[in-house]
Every structure is written in C-alpha cells, then in structure tokens.
C-alpha cells in the first residue's frame, strides 16, 4: 500500500482527541448540599451503566470518524502488480467443448483467442508466450516467451478446434515455468477457458505458484451457448475381417450426459461413393443408446468409415472413424466329392448359386486323400468341413490336426446320408456322441450361448439371434468334457459345440446339414449360420483405435515382433480428418487432437490408428462461483466480462491498483451517522426513575411532654 499525500499521516494522532477530552476534560464532581437523599437512593442503578456504554460508543465513533477522514486525506492506494515490464503467458483452452457457439455464432475458442490477442498487444507487456490445454502438434506455438508480436499473432491464428479433452495441469506447469524463467518485474498467467466441470472440478495436485506471478482465469463461456450433451463412442469394429462383396454391420453407442431426452441425427459414411446413412435417434436422459448400422459391401482394399452427429444436442467431439481392410475372399474346403456330397446343403449355404461375389466365400471340394496337399499350400483356407466318418480316416485326421494346431478352423458333422451311428470323435475334440435322438414332430433347437460371435450374422436390431422354429428330427447330442455349448435341445443335450485345439478351434454339430435331419437347411438362418462358421476361422479385427489427445501406447515391429526403438522420433501422417505431417518425441507421444485416420511410423514399425473424439467433452456442466475447485490451494482470480475489451480493462485495473479514498470516506460518513443516532437517542430518551418499594411501618406515638 502507498499514500499519495503522505504528509497527512502526521495528523493521525489527532484522531485520539476524543480520548484526550474524555480523560482530561471531564466535568469534575463538586459537593452539593441536599436536604434529603431519598430520590437518589430510589433511582435504578442500571441507568448509570447504560449511560457509560453510550459514552464509550460515542467515543469509539468519534475516533473512527477522525481517523477515517485523516487517512482519506492521505490518499492511500492498494498497490497493483505494476504498470510496465510484465511477463505474460496466455493459456488457451482448445478442448472440444470450446466449439460451443453463442447466439451470434461466435465460438468460445474465438472469444478466447480475441481476448488473448488483445492482452498480448498491451503496452504494459514486455514478453509474452502462448500455450494450449490440448497438445496440438500442427499448431506453431512459440517456445517460452518472446517480444515478437507478429510471431504471437501467427501462433494465435494457428490454434484450431480439437476433439480432445484438455490437460490443465500440464498446461499450467509449462506456463508458470515460462514466466518464472523470464520474470523481470511481475508475471501473469492468463487461462482462457469455459471452465468445463470435467476438467476443472477434480484436484490437479501440487501446483506451486512462485511469488510475483498472478494466476487469472477468464471465463469465456456463457449460459446461452449452444453446447450439446450427446457423445459418440468409437465405432465397433466387425468381429471378423471383411470380405469384398459381403455387406457388414457396425455398432454405434450414443451417450446422453444431459438431464433431458435428446434428439440427434446419426450419420455413417462408408467409403467415398454414395451418401451417408442418416437416422434420427432419441437418447434418454443420462442414458445410453446402442444402434446397429448396416453398411454396403466393400470393394477390395481399405474400408474407411466415418460417423458423426448433427443437431442441437450433438456434442462437439461426436466424431468417430474406423478403418477396416477388405480382402478378396476366403477359401472354404469341403472334404468329399461335389456329386452327392456328404455335407448336404452346406455348400449352397456358403455360396448361394455358386457365386463368390454374394458372400465372399470360395467353396472347393477336395478328396480325402488330397487334403494333406491342399493344406500344405500357402493360402490357408478359412474353414475345412469334414464328416465324422471322414475324420476317422488317418489321411484326413493327421493333416487336419496340424492345420488346427497352426490356427485353422474345422467343422465336423455326421454324414448327410449316414444311417449308422457316426464313429467316435478324436480325443482332441473334447466331446463325444451320445445316444441317437429321433422325433418325427421335431425337437426344439435353441440357442444356448447368445453372446457368442457365431451368431453375429443372425442378430436383429436389438442384438438377439434370429433363430426361431428350428426343429430337429434326427440328431446325435454331444457329450461334452471341456467344449463350449453353442446350441442344442437343452443345456444337457448340445447339438452345436466348439473346442479349442492348439491355436485353432473345431466346431462339432450333432445334426447333418440335410432336411432329413432338421428343417434348418430350409431356413434363412442356415445361410447366416454357415457363413458365420466360415468367418469364425478368419480371426478377429486387427486394426487399432484410440481417443483424441490420449497417450500413444507402444508398438512392435510386425516382421520381427521386436519392440519399437525407444529414442527414434515418431512421424505422423494424417490420412483422413486432418491434414499435414509432423514428428513427435517418444516421451511426449500422443494421439492427434482431431478425429481421423493417421499413420504412425517409428523406425520399421508402421501403425494405422483410427482416432475418435473424446466422449467426456459432452458434459456441458461448468464451474460456478469465484474459485476453481481444482486449484483450491492456489491463489487465483476469475474474470467474467462481456467482451475482450472489458477483460483488458479489468486486467489493467488490477495492475494499477485500487484507491481507498472513497471507501474511507464512506466509513467516515457511517461513523458520523452512527454518532448522530446515538446522541439523538440519548437526548430524546425521557429519564425514568423507578422508586423502590419500602416496607410500610406503623406511625409512631407522640408522648406528651410533662407539664
């Protein structure tokens, strides 16, 4: 604190004059003769105590009046941070929630950039720097602080919206470090943010703020901003690799963080030809909605899928990408001849009409004695179908077992034209045949494990398998030891089961693929089931997915399975959703800040990652009040102003300081009014004397004097 008229401070002792008058100039007591003390003795003693309280109160008010006036004449000013030579770092919140726009169409990010530009141009700022809460490699942020205003303007212009969630602690630590390293007179860290609760409510831990550095938050969010509450999770990849010419599905999950039901438009675009799939969706309040979206048959090559939301309730980060390779097709081998095949109608279900283009599956027939040679070829089939009678032959069992140990998939069923009980299964199958089941009316064939991926080709919109009214006339139920039951008459009589063998698996059916055994070959479900059995041998989805702004996990060389070199830089190439290429240091490697498809190269390791927006950015709730909960132990101040000019004026006022002249005058006026009130109340109060009650005594008798 400083005084503009310090000479007036010498007069401060005059404020004690009321005390001096009270102590040394009191009315002295003088003896007065009274004929009787009756009325003094009858007066209430509390009147004297009240009078003393009023006198001391008047004394305090008079001293306060004089001291306030004398201090006001000295013109005190509370010192600000300074008026020149400031070192300033502006931290811009570029998270996805900053894309919310006001009624005029201006986004929160645009408000933050405009306010930061105005502060950096202030003449009181000697050095300035910039930072962002979301690490965005393509943005050209200056290292440390600089006096080059043109460079700062270019850096502010490179800040773009992102689909990621911010990291406040990292940004604040870097900003404070930059100010401390170049501190001359005083320093300021300005954070321009919408104070989204998901980022600023949880404690940020230890954040030391050195002396001489002020931390100011600029709330650029408004209550009337259009901020959506529905987020879009990453697209679910297909459970099996895609085959060219074969339609497929992806599952989409929507989450509503708002307190009311929300309506959005879901868009899913596969490839570059044709328009997107558009669907109006209502998401319940604080709930989740899952949808299955059918996509067209892809061509050979990479299938790129983008999903996004539209509408007033759509979150800013509601963007997701998926890249899936589509192969030319897969081979399926049926052991036996094509004429009167022992597999019934299985070949027709795998490739209806013998057309590969309809299903992406190429069906071939191989004699039992030629199976070993076919499995030795480089192109491994996705499925090998054999009958139980063929499996009993050594020419089939040996090569098939080697094929399974290397990761293949086999399908075993009784021969369609068999009349006797099938031969026992090999011990590696983990199951055996039970007694024959026959029923002319047909037993009910039910799904026992509805969550298995085998039924994905049969699922309806609600996710349940479309397996209805399947009747079994003849079957050999499976007696299982370790196998997994998929379908059957009941849990104790499985008709379809799977057992792992080495790196592969074998599926055994107790029913032949013939109408004499069940009505399944006449059902549409048979086509989907057969194709599901074939696709089960293709393995799972091998692509990578991630959330924008999250840390990049490690990878390995696919050729040697060796870990990536730890010190080699990572080159990033944007293929979809963003533009450009840049390099990352391994210690600071993060996924890009915007959703899209990216290629990461480090040494010999090349990875393709589909990046989606961060669903947490759909939480529209913001921090209220004058304190940021995440920085409860750190001194800071929140500035809320109408525009960038008002924010700069408030900062300039804080730098100059604040005069205490007017507050002291108000205190003096309040003391004067208090004194007048107490004094007037004392004079207008009529004195009330209470007479003490005395005991009534009998009159004394007067004795006559003697004569």
C-alpha positions in Angstrom: 0.0 0.0 0.0 1.2 3.5 -0.8 0.0 7.1 0.1 -0.3 9.9 -2.5 -0.3 12.5 0.3 1.9 11.0 3.0 2.2 14.4 4.9 -1.3 13.9 6.1 -0.2 10.9 8.1 1.5 13.2 10.6 -2.0 14.3 11.6 -3.2 10.8 12.5 -2.6 11.4 16.3 -5.4 14.0 16.1 -7.7 11.1 15.8 -7.2 10.4 19.5 -8.5 13.8 20.5 -11.9 12.4 21.7 -9.9 10.1 24.1 -7.9 13.1 25.4 -11.0 15.2 26.0 -12.7 12.2 27.7 -9.9 11.6 30.1 -8.7 15.1 30.9 -11.6 17.4 30.4 -14.4 15.6 32.2 -16.8 17.5 34.4 -15.3 17.5 37.9 -17.5 16.4 40.8 -18.4 19.1 43.3 -20.2 18.7 46.6 -23.8 20.0 46.7 -25.9 20.2 49.9 -29.2 18.4 49.6 -31.9 18.2 52.2 -32.6 14.5 51.5 -31.0 11.6 49.5 -34.3 9.8 49.3 -34.7 10.2 45.5 -31.0 9.3 44.8 -31.4 6.1 46.7 -34.6 5.2 44.9 -33.1 5.6 41.4 -32.4 2.4 39.3 -28.6 1.8 39.2 -28.8 0.3 35.6 -29.3 3.8 34.3 -25.8 4.7 35.1 -24.4 1.6 33.4 -26.3 2.3 30.2 -25.0 5.9 30.2 -21.4 4.7 30.4 -21.9 2.2 27.5 -23.4 5.1 25.3 -20.4 7.3 26.3 -17.9 4.7 25.2 -19.7 4.0 22.0 -19.7 7.7 21.2 -16.0 7.8 22.0 -15.3 5.0 19.5 -17.4 6.5 16.7 -15.7 9.9 17.1 -12.3 8.4 16.9 -13.2 6.3 13.9 -14.6 9.4 12.2 -11.4 11.4 12.7 -9.1 8.6 11.7 -11.1 7.8 8.6 -11.0 11.4 7.4 -7.3 11.8 8.1 -6.5 8.5 6.3 -8.7 9.6 3.3 -6.8 12.9 3.1 -3.5 10.9 2.9 -5.0 9.2 -0.3 -4.0 5.6 0.3 -3.7 3.3 -2.8 -3.5 -0.5 -2.6 -0.6 -1.4 -4.8 -1.2 -3.4 -8.0 1.2 -5.7 -9.8 2.7 -2.9 -11.8 2.2 -0.9 -14.9 5.1 -2.0 -17.2 7.6 -4.7 -18.0 5.1 -7.6 -17.5 5.9 -11.2 -18.5 2.6 -12.8 -19.6 1.7 -16.3 -20.8 -1.8 -16.9 -22.2 -3.1 -20.5 -22.0 -5.9 -21.2 -24.5 -8.3 -23.9 -23.7 -8.7 -25.6 -27.1 -10.6 -28.7 -26.0 -13.7 -29.8 -27.8 -16.2 -28.0 -25.5 -14.7 -24.7 -26.7 -16.5 -25.2 -30.0 -19.9 -24.2 -28.4 -21.3 -21.1 -30.0 -23.4 -18.2 -28.8 -26.5 -16.7 -30.4 -24.3 -14.6 -32.7 -22.4 -17.6 -33.9 -19.1 -16.8 -32.2 -17.4 -19.8 -30.6 -15.9 -19.9 -27.2 -12.5 -20.5 -28.8 -12.9 -17.4 -30.9 -13.6 -15.3 -27.8 -10.6 -16.8 -26.1 -8.2 -16.1 -29.0 -9.5 -12.5 -29.4 -9.1 -11.7 -25.7 -5.6 -13.2 -25.6 -4.5 -11.2 -28.7 -5.7 -8.0 -27.0 -3.8 -8.7 -23.8 -0.6 -9.7 -25.7 -0.7 -6.3 -27.5 -0.9 -4.4 -24.3 1.9 -1.8 -23.9 2.5 -3.0 -20.3 3.6 -6.4 -21.6 7.3 -6.8 -22.3 7.4 -10.5 -23.1 4.5 -12.9 -23.9 4.0 -16.6 -24.6 1.3 -18.9 -25.6 0.1 -22.4 -24.6 -2.8 -24.7 -25.1 -4.5 -27.2 -22.8 -4.6 -29.8 -25.6 -1.3 -30.6 -27.2 -1.7 -30.0 -30.9 1.4 -30.7 -32.8 0.4 -28.8 -36.1 -0.1 -25.6 -34.1 3.0 -23.4 -34.2 3.3 -22.4 -30.5 6.4 -20.4 -29.6 8.8 -21.9 -27.1 9.0 -19.8 -23.9 8.2 -16.1 -24.1 9.0 -13.6 -26.8 8.8 -9.9 -27.6 7.9 -10.5 -31.3 4.2 -9.5 -31.6 4.0 -10.8 -35.1 5.0 -14.3 -34.1 2.4 -14.3 -31.3 -0.3 -13.3 -33.8 0.7 -16.1 -36.1 0.7 -18.6 -33.3 -2.8 -17.4 -32.2 -4.0 -17.9 -35.7 -2.8 -21.5 -35.8 -5.0 -22.6 -32.9 -7.8 -24.7 -34.2 -10.7 -26.6 -32.6 -10.0 -30.1 -31.4 -12.0 -33.2 -30.4 -9.9 -33.9 -27.3 -10.2 -33.2 -23.6 -7.7 -30.7 -22.1 -4.9 -31.3 -19.6 -4.9 -28.3 -17.4 -2.1 -29.3 -15.1 0.4 -29.8 -17.9 -0.5 -26.5 -19.5 -0.3 -24.6 -16.2 3.0 -26.1 -15.2 4.5 -25.1 -18.6 3.1 -21.6 -18.4 4.4 -20.9 -14.9 7.8 -22.3 -15.8 8.0 -19.9 -18.8 7.0 -16.9 -16.7 9.4 -17.8 -13.9 12.3 -18.2 -16.4 11.9 -14.7 -17.9 10.5 -12.8 -14.9 11.6 -9.1 -14.7 9.1 -7.1 -12.7 5.9 -9.1 -12.4 4.4 -12.0 -14.2 0.9 -13.1 -15.2 -0.6 -16.4 -16.3 -3.9 -15.9 -18.1 -6.1 -19.0 -18.7 -8.9 -18.5 -21.2 -11.4 -21.4 -20.7 -15.1 -22.2 -20.4 -14.4 -23.8 -17.0 -15.9 -27.2 -18.0 -16.5 -29.2 -14.9 -14.9 -32.4 -16.2 -11.6 -30.6 -16.4 -11.6 -28.1 -13.6 -13.5 -29.8 -10.7 -11.1 -32.6 -9.8 -7.9 -31.6 -7.9 -4.9 -31.0 -10.1 -2.5 -31.9 -7.3 0.6 -29.8 -6.4 0.9 -26.6 -8.4 3.5 -24.2 -6.8 2.9 -20.6 -7.7 6.1 -18.5 -7.1 5.8 -15.0 -5.6 5.4 -12.2 -8.2 3.3 -14.4 -10.5 -0.5 -13.9 -10.7 -2.9 -16.6 -12.0 -6.1 -15.3 -13.6 -8.9 -17.3 -15.2 -11.0 -15.7 -18.0 -14.4 -17.4 -18.2 -15.3 -17.2 -21.9 -18.4 -19.5 -21.7 -21.9 -18.2 -21.5 -25.1 -19.9 -20.3 -26.8 -19.3 -23.6 -24.1 -21.1 -25.6 -25.2 -24.0 -27.7 -23.4 -27.0 -26.1 -24.6 -30.5 -27.0 -24.8 -33.3 -24.4 -24.8 -36.4 -26.6 -21.4 -38.1 -27.3 -20.5 -40.7 -29.8 -18.3 -43.6 -28.7 -15.8 -45.3 -31.0 -17.3 -47.4 -33.8 -17.3 -51.0 -33.0 -15.1 -53.0 -35.5 -16.5 -56.1 -37.1 -15.8 -59.3 -35.2 -14.3 -60.8 -38.4 -12.2 -59.4 -41.2 -14.2 -58.0 -44.1 -14.6 -59.9 -47.3 -15.1 -57.9 -50.6 -18.6 -58.0 -51.8 -20.1 -59.0 -48.4 -22.3 -56.5 -46.6 -21.4 -55.9 -43.0 -22.5 -54.0 -39.9 -21.0 -51.8 -37.2 -22.4 -50.9 -33.8 -22.7 -47.3 -32.6 -23.1 -46.3 -29.0 -24.6 -42.9 -28.0 -24.5 -41.5 -24.5 -26.5 -38.6 -23.2 -25.0 -36.6 -20.4 -27.9 -34.2 -20.1 -30.9 -34.2 -17.8 -33.5 -34.4 -20.6 -34.0 -36.7 -23.6 -32.0 -35.6 -26.6 -32.6 -36.0 -30.3 -29.7 -36.1 -32.8 -29.1 -37.2 -36.4 -26.6 -40.1 -36.7 -24.6 -40.1 -39.9 -22.4 -43.0 -41.0 -20.5 -42.8 -44.2 -18.7 -45.9 -45.6 -16.2 -45.2 -48.5 -16.4 -42.1 -50.7 -19.3 -43.2 -53.1 -22.9 -42.6 -52.2 -24.5 -40.6 -49.4 -24.2 -41.4 -45.7 -26.6 -43.4 -43.7 -28.8 -40.9 -41.8 -31.0 -41.8 -38.9 -32.9 -39.8 -36.3 -32.1 -41.1 -32.8 -33.6 -40.2 -29.4 -31.2 -40.8 -26.5 -32.7 -41.0 -23.0 -31.6 -38.6 -20.3 -28.4 -39.8 -18.5 -28.7 -43.0 -20.6 -27.1 -44.9 -23.4 -28.5 -46.0 -26.8 -26.8 -48.6 -29.0 -27.5 -49.0 -32.7 -26.5 -51.5 -35.4 -25.9 -49.9 -38.8 -25.8 -51.9 -41.9 -23.1 -50.9 -44.4 -22.8 -51.7 -48.1 -20.5 -54.4 -49.4 -16.9 -53.1 -49.7 -14.5 -53.4 -52.5 -11.1 -54.9 -52.1 -8.9 -52.7 -50.0 -9.3 -50.5 -47.0 -12.8 -49.6 -46.0 -12.9 -46.2 -44.3 -16.0 -45.4 -42.2 -16.8 -42.0 -40.6 -19.6 -41.4 -38.1 -20.8 -38.0 -36.8 -23.8 -36.5 -35.0 -25.8 -33.4 -36.1 -28.4 -31.4 -34.2 -28.6 -29.0 -31.2 -27.9 -31.9 -28.8 -24.8 -33.2 -30.6 -21.6 -32.9 -28.6 -18.6 -31.1 -30.1 -16.5 -34.2 -30.1 -19.1 -36.5 -31.6 -16.9 -37.8 -34.4 -15.6 -41.3 -34.9 -13.5 -43.1 -37.6 -12.8 -46.7 -38.4 -10.6 -48.3 -41.0 -11.1 -52.0 -41.9 -9.2 -53.9 -44.6 -11.4 -55.9 -47.0 -9.8 -58.9 -48.6 -10.7 -60.6 -51.9 -12.4 -63.5 -50.3 -11.8 -66.7 -48.3 -11.5 -70.3 -49.2 -13.7 -73.0 -47.7 -12.8 -76.6 -48.3 -15.4 -79.4 -48.2 -13.8 -82.8 -48.0 -15.5 -85.1 -50.4 -17.0 -85.0 -53.9 -19.3 -82.4 -55.4 -21.7 -85.0 -56.6 -24.0 -86.4 -53.8 -21.8 -84.5 -51.2 -21.9 -85.9 -47.7 -22.3 -82.3 -46.4 -25.9 -81.9 -47.5 -26.8 -78.3 -48.4 -23.8 -76.7 -46.7 -22.1 -75.7 -50.0 -25.3 -74.0 -51.2 -25.5 -72.0 -47.9 -21.8 -70.9 -48.1 -22.0 -69.7 -51.7 -25.6 -69.5 -52.9 -25.8 -70.3 -56.6 -22.1 -71.0 -56.6 -21.4 -67.2 -56.7 -18.4 -66.0 -54.7 -19.5 -62.3 -55.1 -22.6 -62.8 -53.0 -20.7 -63.9 -49.8 -17.0 -63.5 -50.5 -16.5 -67.2 -49.9 -14.9 -69.6 -52.4 -16.1 -73.2 -51.9 -13.9 -76.0 -53.1 -14.2 -79.8 -52.9 -11.2 -81.9 -52.0 -11.0 -85.7 -51.9 -9.9 -87.1 -48.5 -6.6 -88.3 -49.9 -5.7 -84.9 -51.4 -6.4 -82.9 -48.2 -2.8 -83.0 -46.9 -1.5 -81.5 -50.2 -4.2 -78.7 -50.2 -3.5 -77.7 -46.6 0.2 -77.6 -47.3 -0.3 -74.7 -49.8 0.5 -71.1 -48.8 -3.1 -70.0 -49.0 -4.7 -71.4 -45.9 -8.5 -72.0 -46.0 -10.7 -70.3 -43.5 -12.7 -73.4 -42.9 -12.4 -77.2 -43.5 -15.6 -79.1 -43.3 -15.4 -82.9 -42.8 -17.8 -85.6 -41.7 -17.3 -87.7 -38.7 -16.8 -90.7 -41.0 -14.0 -88.9 -42.9 -12.3 -87.8 -39.7 -11.9 -91.5 -38.7 -9.5 -91.8 -41.7 -5.9 -91.2 -41.0 -5.4 -89.4 -44.3 -7.8 -86.8 -43.0 -7.1 -86.7 -39.3 -3.4 -86.1 -39.4 -3.3 -83.1 -41.8 -6.4 -81.6 -40.2 -4.8 -81.8 -36.7 -1.7 -80.0 -37.9 -4.0 -77.4 -39.6 -5.8 -76.8 -36.3 -2.6 -76.5 -34.3 -1.5 -73.7 -36.6 -4.7 -71.7 -36.1 -7.2 -73.2 -38.5 -10.9 -73.9 -38.0 -12.7 -77.2 -38.8 -16.4 -78.1 -38.9 -17.4 -81.7 -38.1 -20.9 -83.2 -38.6 -22.4 -86.6 -39.3 -22.6 -87.6 -43.0 -25.9 -86.5 -44.5 -26.6 -89.9 -46.0 -25.4 -91.9 -43.0 -27.6 -94.5 -41.4 -25.5 -95.9 -38.7 -24.1 -94.0 -35.7 -21.0 -91.9 -36.5 -17.6 -93.2 -35.4 -16.1 -91.8 -32.2 -14.5 -88.4 -32.3 -10.7 -87.9 -31.7 -9.8 -87.2 -28.1 -8.6 -83.7 -29.0 -12.2 -82.7 -29.8 -13.1 -82.7 -26.1 -16.5 -84.2 -26.7 -18.3 -87.4 -27.9 -21.5 -88.7 -29.3 -24.5 -89.5 -27.1 -27.4 -91.7 -27.8 -29.3 -91.0 -31.0 -32.3 -88.6 -30.8 -35.3 -89.1 -33.1 -38.6 -87.3 -33.2 -40.9 -87.1 -36.2 -42.6 -83.9 -35.0 -39.2 -82.4 -34.3 -37.5 -81.2 -31.1 -36.9 -77.5 -30.5 -33.3 -76.5 -31.4 -32.4 -73.5 -29.2 -29.5 -71.1 -28.8 -27.6 -71.8 -25.6 -24.9 -69.0 -25.8 -26.5 -65.9 -27.4 -23.4 -63.8 -26.7 -21.0 -65.8 -28.9 -19.7 -64.2 -32.0 -21.0 -67.1 -34.1 -24.5 -65.5 -34.0 -23.4 -62.0 -35.2 -24.6 -62.8 -38.7 -28.0 -63.6 -37.2 -28.6 -60.7 -34.8 -31.6 -58.5 -35.1 -31.7 -54.8 -34.3 -31.9 -55.5 -30.5 -28.9 -57.8 -30.6 -30.8 -61.1 -30.2 -30.1 -64.0 -32.6 -32.9 -64.6 -35.2 -33.1 -68.4 -34.5 -36.8 -69.3 -34.4 -38.8 -72.5 -35.0 -35.8 -74.7 -35.8 -36.9 -78.3 -35.5 -34.7 -81.4 -35.2 -35.9 -84.8 -36.4 -32.7 -86.8 -36.0 -29.5 -85.9 -34.1 -26.7 -87.3 -32.0 -26.4 -85.0 -29.0 -22.9 -84.2 -27.8 -21.4 -85.4 -24.5 -19.0 -82.6 -23.6 -16.0 -82.7 -21.4 -14.4 -79.2 -21.9 -16.2 -77.9 -25.0 -18.4 -74.8 -25.1 -22.1 -75.5 -25.9 -23.5 -73.1 -28.5 -26.9 -74.5 -29.3 -29.0 -77.6 -28.5 -32.2 -79.1 -27.3 -31.3 -78.1 -23.8 -28.1 -77.5 -21.8 -27.6 -81.2 -21.2 -28.1 -82.1 -24.9 -26.0 -79.8 -27.0 -26.2 -80.1 -30.8 -23.5 -77.5 -31.7 -20.3 -77.0 -29.6 -16.8 -75.6 -30.0 -13.5 -76.8 -28.6 -10.1 -75.1 -29.0 -7.3 -77.2 -30.5 -3.8 -75.6 -30.4 -4.2 -72.1 -31.9 -7.3 -73.1 -33.8 -10.7 -74.5 -33.0 -13.1 -77.2 -34.1 -16.9 -76.9 -34.2 -18.9 -80.1 -34.0 -22.5 -80.5 -35.0 -24.7 -83.4 -33.9 -27.0 -82.7 -36.8 -26.2 -83.3 -40.5 -26.8 -80.4 -42.9 -29.7 -82.2 -44.6 -33.5 -81.6 -44.4 -34.0 -85.2 -43.3 -32.2 -84.3 -40.0 -33.8 -80.9 -39.3 -35.6 -78.1 -41.0 -32.6 -75.8 -40.7 -31.5 -76.1 -44.3 -34.8 -74.7 -45.4 -34.5 -71.6 -43.2 -32.8 -68.3 -44.0 -30.9 -68.8 -40.7 -28.9 -71.6 -42.2 -27.2 -69.3 -44.7 -26.2 -66.9 -41.9 -25.1 -69.7 -39.7 -23.0 -71.4 -42.3 -21.3 -68.2 -43.2 -20.7 -67.4 -39.6 -19.0 -70.8 -39.2 -16.7 -70.0 -42.1 -15.9 -66.5 -40.9 -15.0 -67.8 -37.5 -11.8 -69.1 -38.9 -10.6 -65.7 -40.1 -9.6 -64.3 -36.7 -10.6 -61.0 -35.2 -10.2 -57.4 -36.0 -6.5 -56.4 -36.2 -6.8 -52.6 -36.5 -6.1 -50.0 -33.8 -8.4 -47.4 -32.4 -7.8 -44.5 -30.0 -9.3 -41.4 -28.4 -8.1 -38.0 -29.5 -5.4 -36.5 -27.2 -4.7 -39.6 -25.2 -1.2 -41.0 -24.8 0.1 -43.2 -27.6 0.7 -46.8 -26.5 3.8 -48.8 -27.6 4.0 -50.9 -30.7 6.3 -53.6 -32.1 7.8 -54.5 -35.5 5.3 -56.8 -37.2 8.1 -58.6 -39.0 10.4 -59.4 -36.1 7.9 -58.8 -33.2 10.7 -56.6 -31.7 9.8 -53.6 -29.6 10.0 -50.2 -31.3 13.2 -48.2 -30.9 12.7 -46.0 -27.8 14.6 -42.9 -28.9 13.6 -42.7 -32.6 11.2 -39.9 -33.5 7.6 -40.7 -34.5 6.4 -39.5 -37.9 2.7 -38.8 -38.1 0.8 -38.6 -41.4 -2.9 -37.5 -41.5 -4.8 -39.6 -43.9 -8.4 -38.6 -43.1 -10.0 -36.0 -40.9 -6.9 -33.7 -40.7 -4.1 -32.5 -42.9 -0.3 -32.5 -42.8 2.5 -34.5 -41.3 4.7 -33.8 -38.3 7.0 -35.5 -35.8 6.6 -36.4 -32.2 9.2 -37.1 -29.5 8.7 -40.6 -28.0 8.5 -39.1 -24.4 5.6 -36.8 -25.4 3.9 -39.0 -28.0 0.1 -38.5 -28.0 -2.7 -39.3 -30.4 -3.7 -36.3 -32.6 -6.1 -33.8 -31.2 -8.6 -34.3 -34.0 -10.6 -37.4 -35.1 -9.4 -39.1 -38.2 -7.2 -41.8 -39.7 -3.4 -41.5 -39.0 -0.3 -43.4 -39.9 2.5 -43.6 -37.2 6.0 -44.6 -38.3 8.8 -45.2 -35.9 11.8 -47.0 -37.3 10.4 -50.1 -39.0 7.2 -50.0 -37.1 4.2 -48.7 -39.1 0.8 -48.4 -37.4 -2.6 -47.3 -38.7 -4.8 -45.9 -36.0 -8.4 -44.6 -36.2 -8.8 -41.7 -33.8 -12.3 -40.7 -32.4 -13.4 -37.8 -30.4 -13.3 -37.8 -26.6 -16.9 -38.6 -25.2 -16.1 -36.7 -22.0 -16.4 -33.4 -23.8 -20.2 -33.8 -24.0 -20.5 -32.9 -20.3 -21.8 -29.3 -20.5 -21.8 -28.5 -16.8 -19.4 -25.6 -15.9 -17.7 -24.4 -12.7 -19.7 -21.6 -10.9 -18.6 -19.2 -8.2 -15.4 -17.3 -7.7 -13.0 -20.2 -7.1 -11.8 -23.0 -9.3 -12.2 -26.3 -7.3 -9.2 -27.9 -8.9 -7.0 -25.1 -7.6 -8.4 -24.6 -4.2 -5.0 -24.2 -2.6 -3.5 -21.9 -5.3 -4.2 -18.1 -5.2 -6.1 -17.2 -8.3 -8.9 -14.9 -9.6 -11.7 -15.4 -12.1 -12.6 -12.6 -14.5 -16.0 -12.6 -16.1 -16.5 -9.9 -18.6 -18.7 -9.2 -21.7 -16.0 -9.0 -24.3 -12.3 -8.8 -24.9 -12.0 -5.1 -24.3 -13.7 -5.3 -20.9 -11.3 -8.1 -20.0 -8.3 -6.0 -20.8 -9.7 -3.1 -18.8 -10.2 -5.3 -15.8 -6.6 -6.6 -16.1 -5.3 -3.0 -16.4 -7.2 -2.0 -13.3 -5.7 -4.9 -11.4 -2.2 -3.8 -12.5 -2.7 -0.2 -11.5 -4.1 -1.0 -8.0 -7.1 0.5 -6.2 -7.6 3.8 -4.4 -9.0 3.5 -0.9 -10.1 7.2 -0.7 -13.8 6.5 -1.4 -14.1 3.6 1.0 -12.5 5.6 3.8 -14.9 8.5 3.2 -17.8 6.0 3.3 -16.5 4.7 6.7 -16.3 8.3 8.0 -19.9 9.1 6.9 -21.1 5.8 8.5 -19.3 6.8 11.8 -20.9 10.3 11.7 -24.4 8.9 11.1 -23.8 6.4 14.0 -22.8 9.2 16.3 -25.8 11.3 15.5 -28.1 8.4 16.0 -26.6 7.5 19.4 -26.5 11.2 20.6 -30.1 11.9 19.4 -31.4 8.8 21.0 -29.8 9.7 24.3 -31.3 13.2 24.4 -34.7 12.2 23.3 -35.0 9.4 25.8 -37.0 10.7 28.8 -35.5 9.7 32.1 -37.5 7.1 34.0 -36.9 6.8 37.8 -38.1 3.8 39.5 -38.9 4.2 43.2 -38.0 1.3 45.3 -40.8 -0.2 47.3 -40.3 0.2 51.1 -41.9 -1.6 53.9 -44.8 0.2 55.5 -44.2 1.0 59.2 -46.7 1.8 61.9 -46.9 5.5 62.9 -45.0 6.4 66.0 -46.9 7.6 69.0 -46.1 11.0 70.3 -45.6 11.1 74.0 -46.8 14.3 75.6 -44.2 16.3 77.3 -44.6 16.6 81.1 -46.0 19.7 82.4 
